[in-house]
Amino acid sequence: QSNYEERTLTTPGFFEDYVKCPDPKRVEDFDWPDPTKYMNAADCKAAVTSVPQDYAIMGVLWSAHFQDALAAFGMEKALVAMLKNPKMFQAVIDRITDFYLTANDIFLKATEGLLDCVLIGNDFGGQKGLMVSPRLIQKFVLTGTKMLIDQAKEFNVKVIHHSCGSIHPLIPDLIKVGADAIHPIQALAADMDAQTLKRDFGDQTSFCGGVDAQFLLVMGQPTEVSTKVRELKKIFPTGLIFSPSHEAIMPDTKPETIEAMFSAIKS
């Protein structure tokens, strides 16, 4: 439509000039987007009712307040701001959190009683460990995460929290703020193998993923995929939603390994 406007905070460097600004109140000078202008409750409900109703239905709220804050400053300058100008970084991430709370309120009210779970998330991990220390995540991020989770649970839905990478040290915090499941098990990331996660957290939360999308589904043989699925079934007799170890089947995945994965899950 000609009157449709699209803006994003994920364009790198939105707040680049704010990194050294001493006054967090300057954040309010920015023309923040208002989700009430762009979200239509009827469209939200229609999107949910249009999908098959004989499966669990998940609403992808995403709500990546940390990732958006990193993008708003630019990654490098955001990391500097967390240490050199923490009040400014906090002001920006709080304002982004407010945006998502408002947007999610519209969606959750429109779809009340229709959803089984929602997905929210931020990417905290790389292949070998967290991108920043647990202390910084606890300081800047988890309060907003808890607000988003608490809001969703007011509508009687389960909350799945996404983060790629090696996030083992952060999982206790995600459980503490209310995550019902952790997505995904990125199988080849450090300390994210299924046995370790089941041992350390299997009685506290559930998991999604575990079928390696970095190598196995791309380069492996169907028989190897079937073997891995059977192994995961033994490790997780309950508490696992089977899926690739990313939020989707990646473009370079072979059709025959996808078929092998689903066949082994159903068998």
Stockholm file with secondary structure:
# STOCKHOLM 1.0

chainA/1-267         QSNYEERTLTTPGFFEDYVKCPDPKRVEDFDWPDPTKYMNAADCKAAVTSVPQDYAIMGVLWSAHFQDALAAFGMEKALVAMLKNPKMFQAVIDRITDFYLTANDIFLKATEGLLDCVLIGNDFGGQKGLMVSPRLIQKFVLTGTKMLIDQAKEFNVKVIHHSCGSIHPLIPDLIKVGADAIHPIQALAADMDAQTLKRDFGDQTSFCGGVDAQFLLVMGQPTEVSTKVRELKKIFPTGLIFSPSHEAIMPDTKPETIEAMFSAIKS
#=GR chainA/1-267 SS CTTCCCCCSCSTTTTGGGTTCSCGGGGGGSCCCCGGGTCCHHHHHHHHHTSCTTSCCEEEEECCHHHHHHHHHCHHHHHHHHHHCHHHHHHHHHHHHHHHHHHHHHHHHHTTTTCSEEEEECCCBCSSSBSSCHHHHHHHTHHHHHHHHHHHHTTTCEEEEECCSCCGGGHHHHHHTTCSEEEEECTTSTTCCHHHHHHHHTTTCEEEEEECTTTHHHHSCHHHHHHHHHHHHHHCSSSEEEEESSSSCCTTCCHHHHHHHHHHHHC
#=GC SS_cons         CTTCCCCCSCSTTTTGGGTTCSCGGGGGGSCCCCGGGTCCHHHHHHHHHTSCTTSCCEEEEECCHHHHHHHHHCHHHHHHHHHHCHHHHHHHHHHHHHHHHHHHHHHHHHTTTTCSEEEEECCCBCSSSBSSCHHHHHHHTHHHHHHHHHHHHTTTCEEEEECCSCCGGGHHHHHHTTCSEEEEECTTSTTCCHHHHHHHHTTTCEEEEEECTTTHHHHSCHHHHHHHHHHHHHHCSSSEEEEESSSSCCTTCCHHHHHHHHHHHHC
//
